[in-house]
């Protein structure tokens, strides 16, 4: 029986990003092949890759036009954009710019020591001030392979009452679908995604033995921290 719920990845890159060689078409094909129903294309500081992906997406796969935005305080993720948000502003001003477009905002890999993150670049005060103003926090980023950053993100999301999501942060086609979030509602619009996140989510993380070994302690931490929703370690949808 096919699960009718949306399977959503809120963080994925294409060759429009400086650090990816995966064409929009190949990313879309991989997402559709692996059963995702919704995919946010979030290239660094631009949305042309997302627009190209949306143009070739097959029936059954909805592309959310997004962007990973480099702010002075660390990275943010935005979706439901109509135009690119320029990098280099403060996180507060960046969030305001996204909101003016009617978009939603998330915090990617907030405690990653090796990439742009609010905890690293903006410091503890920045992330504490902003965490409660966004729509989601990445509590499982599949590319965060060292340290306890995902567990700390889960604790932060629980503390501020913001939804936690699982994302692939894919930069190659092989990574598409390694992590995703299952929703009970429709993420086809900003209001729909906001309501679906608030209703509770299921995080799915890992599709190979290596990911299973890595995710087990984090899954326990997420379950303990959030107290609602489910965490599942398992295959693609």
URNORGI-V157526 format. One record per residue. N is the residue number from 0. PHI is phi in degrees with one decimal (NA if undefined). PSI is psi as a letter, one per 30 degrees, with the letter a starting at -180 (999 if undefined). Layout:
n->N phi->PHI psi->PSI
n->N phi->PHI psi->PSI
This chain:
n->0 phi->NA psi->k
n->1 phi->-79.6 psi->k
n->2 phi->-72.1 psi->k
n->3 phi->-81.6 psi->f
n->4 phi->-73.1 psi->l
n->5 phi->-70.2 psi->k
n->6 phi->-113.3 psi->j
n->7 phi->-121.3 psi->k
n->8 phi->-114.4 psi->j
n->9 phi->-95.6 psi->g
n->10 phi->-156.7 psi->j
n->11 phi->-152.4 psi->k
n->12 phi->-114.4 psi->l
n->13 phi->-126.0 psi->a
n->14 phi->-66.6 psi->f
n->15 phi->-69.9 psi->f
n->16 phi->-85.6 psi->k
n->17 phi->-65.7 psi->f
n->18 phi->-110.6 psi->g
n->19 phi->-136.9 psi->k
n->20 phi->-112.2 psi->g
n->21 phi->-81.8 psi->j
n->22 phi->-65.8 psi->l
n->23 phi->-53.6 psi->e
n->24 phi->-63.8 psi->e
n->25 phi->-70.7 psi->e
n->26 phi->-65.8 psi->e
n->27 phi->-60.5 psi->e
n->28 phi->-61.8 psi->e
n->29 phi->-65.2 psi->e
n->30 phi->-62.7 psi->e
n->31 phi->-66.2 psi->e
n->32 phi->-63.8 psi->e
n->33 phi->-94.3 psi->g
n->34 phi->93.1 psi->g
n->35 phi->-67.2 psi->k
n->36 phi->-104.7 psi->f
n->37 phi->-140.5 psi->k
n->38 phi->-139.2 psi->k
n->39 phi->-90.8 psi->k
n->40 phi->-90.2 psi->j
n->41 phi->-128.8 psi->i
n->42 phi->-70.9 psi->l
n->43 phi->-68.4 psi->j
n->44 phi->60.6 psi->g
n->45 phi->-161.1 psi->l
n->46 phi->-125.0 psi->g
n->47 phi->-65.9 psi->e
n->48 phi->-64.4 psi->e
n->49 phi->-65.5 psi->e
n->50 phi->-65.4 psi->e
n->51 phi->-65.5 psi->e
n->52 phi->-65.3 psi->e
n->53 phi->-61.9 psi->e
n->54 phi->-67.8 psi->f
n->55 phi->-112.1 psi->g
n->56 phi->-66.7 psi->k
n->57 phi->-78.5 psi->l
n->58 phi->-58.3 psi->k
n->59 phi->97.0 psi->f
n->60 phi->-126.2 psi->j
n->61 phi->-101.3 psi->k
n->62 phi->-95.3 psi->k
n->63 phi->-94.3 psi->k
n->64 phi->-77.4 psi->j
n->65 phi->-135.5 psi->a
n->66 phi->-161.5 psi->k
n->67 phi->-96.2 psi->j
n->68 phi->-106.5 psi->k
n->69 phi->-83.7 psi->j
n->70 phi->-103.1 psi->l
n->71 phi->-64.5 psi->f
n->72 phi->-104.5 psi->f
n->73 phi->130.1 psi->l
n->74 phi->-81.1 psi->k
n->75 phi->-131.9 psi->l
n->76 phi->-111.3 psi->k
n->77 phi->-130.2 psi->k
n->78 phi->-134.5 psi->l
n->79 phi->63.8 psi->h
n->80 phi->-95.7 psi->k
n->81 phi->-107.8 psi->f
n->82 phi->-150.8 psi->l
n->83 phi->-67.3 psi->k
n->84 phi->-93.3 psi->k
n->85 phi->-67.8 psi->k
n->86 phi->-76.7 psi->l
n->87 phi->94.1 psi->f
n->88 phi->-84.1 psi->l
n->89 phi->-67.3 psi->l
n->90 phi->-62.1 psi->e
n->91 phi->-62.5 psi->e
n->92 phi->-67.7 psi->e
n->93 phi->-65.4 psi->e
n->94 phi->-60.1 psi->e
n->95 phi->-62.8 psi->e
n->96 phi->-65.2 psi->e
n->97 phi->-66.8 psi->e
n->98 phi->-61.7 psi->e
n->99 phi->-63.4 psi->f
n->100 phi->-86.8 psi->f
n->101 phi->83.1 psi->g
n->102 phi->-86.6 psi->l
n->103 phi->-109.6 psi->l
n->104 phi->-131.2 psi->k
n->105 phi->-130.6 psi->l
n->106 phi->-104.8 psi->j
n->107 phi->-87.6 psi->k
n->108 phi->27.4 psi->i
n->109 phi->-63.5 psi->f
n->110 phi->-118.2 psi->g
n->111 phi->-77.4 psi->k
n->112 phi->-77.7 psi->f
n->113 phi->-107.9 psi->f
n->114 phi->-134.0 psi->l
n->115 phi->-62.7 psi->j
n->116 phi->-143.5 psi->l
n->117 phi->-64.4 psi->e
n->118 phi->-69.1 psi->e
n->119 phi->-82.5 psi->e
n->120 phi->-83.6 psi->e
n->121 phi->-94.2 psi->f
n->122 phi->87.3 psi->l
n->123 phi->-56.4 psi->e
n->124 phi->-65.3 psi->e
n->125 phi->-63.0 psi->e
n->126 phi->-71.6 psi->e
n->127 phi->-65.4 psi->e
n->128 phi->-71.9 psi->e
n->129 phi->-96.2 psi->f
n->130 phi->-56.6 psi->e
n->131 phi->-81.1 psi->f
n->132 phi->-102.6 psi->f
n->133 phi->-100.5 psi->l
n->134 phi->-96.2 psi->f
n->135 phi->-159.4 psi->l
n->136 phi->-128.9 psi->k
n->137 phi->-72.8 psi->j
n->138 phi->-95.3 psi->f
n->139 phi->-143.6 psi->j
n->140 phi->-107.8 psi->j
n->141 phi->-65.2 psi->f
n->142 phi->-92.8 psi->f
n->143 phi->-90.0 psi->j
n->144 phi->-104.8 psi->f
n->145 phi->-127.4 psi->k
n->146 phi->81.1 psi->a
n->147 phi->-109.0 psi->g
n->148 phi->-59.3 psi->e
n->149 phi->-68.7 psi->e
n->150 phi->-64.9 psi->e
n->151 phi->-65.8 psi->e
n->152 phi->-65.5 psi->e
n->153 phi->-63.5 psi->e
n->154 phi->-63.1 psi->e
n->155 phi->-63.4 psi->e
n->156 phi->-60.1 psi->e
n->157 phi->-66.2 psi->e
n->158 phi->-65.8 psi->e
n->159 phi->-99.2 psi->f
n->160 phi->73.4 psi->h
n->161 phi->-108.4 psi->k
n->162 phi->-62.5 psi->k
n->163 phi->-101.1 psi->k
n->164 phi->-130.1 psi->l
n->165 phi->-105.7 psi->k
n->166 phi->-136.2 psi->l
n->167 phi->-81.8 psi->e
n->168 phi->53.4 psi->h
n->169 phi->-63.7 psi->k
n->170 phi->-118.1 psi->f
n->171 phi->-135.0 psi->l
n->172 phi->-67.2 psi->f
n->173 phi->-68.3 psi->f
n->174 phi->-86.8 psi->f
n->175 phi->-60.3 psi->k
n->176 phi->90.5 psi->g
n->177 phi->-71.8 psi->f
n->178 phi->-150.9 psi->k
n->179 phi->-164.0 psi->l
n->180 phi->-121.9 psi->k
n->181 phi->-101.6 psi->k
n->182 phi->-114.3 psi->l
n->183 phi->-93.5 psi->f
n->184 phi->-114.5 psi->a
n->185 phi->-91.4 psi->k
n->186 phi->-95.0 psi->g
n->187 phi->-78.9 psi->f
n->188 phi->-141.3 psi->l
n->189 phi->-56.0 psi->e
n->190 phi->-64.6 psi->e
n->191 phi->-63.7 psi->e
n->192 phi->-67.3 psi->e
n->193 phi->-60.0 psi->e
n->194 phi->-68.0 psi->e
n->195 phi->-66.1 psi->e
n->196 phi->-64.0 psi->e
n->197 phi->-67.8 psi->f
n->198 phi->-77.1 psi->f
n->199 phi->107.5 psi->k
n->200 phi->-131.1 psi->l
n->201 phi->-117.7 psi->k
n->202 phi->-96.7 psi->k
n->203 phi->-117.9 psi->k
n->204 phi->-136.0 psi->j
n->205 phi->96.8 psi->k
n->206 phi->-136.7 psi->g
n->207 phi->-143.8 psi->l
n->208 phi->-59.5 psi->e
n->209 phi->-62.0 psi->e
n->210 phi->-67.3 psi->e
n->211 phi->-61.2 psi->e
n->212 phi->-63.4 psi->e
n->213 phi->-73.1 psi->e
n->214 phi->-84.3 psi->f
n->215 phi->-54.5 psi->e
n->216 phi->-65.7 psi->e
n->217 phi->-70.2 psi->e
n->218 phi->-58.9 psi->e
n->219 phi->-63.3 psi->e
n->220 phi->-66.4 psi->e
n->221 phi->-65.5 psi->e
n->222 phi->-57.7 psi->e
n->223 phi->-66.5 psi->e
n->224 phi->-75.9 psi->e
n->225 phi->-83.0 psi->e
n->226 phi->73.1 psi->g
n->227 phi->-152.9 psi->l
n->228 phi->76.1 psi->l
n->229 phi->-130.7 psi->l
n->230 phi->-120.6 psi->k
n->231 phi->-126.7 psi->k
n->232 phi->-102.1 psi->j
n->233 phi->-174.5 psi->a
n->234 phi->-78.7 psi->l
n->235 phi->-62.3 psi->l
n->236 phi->-63.1 psi->999
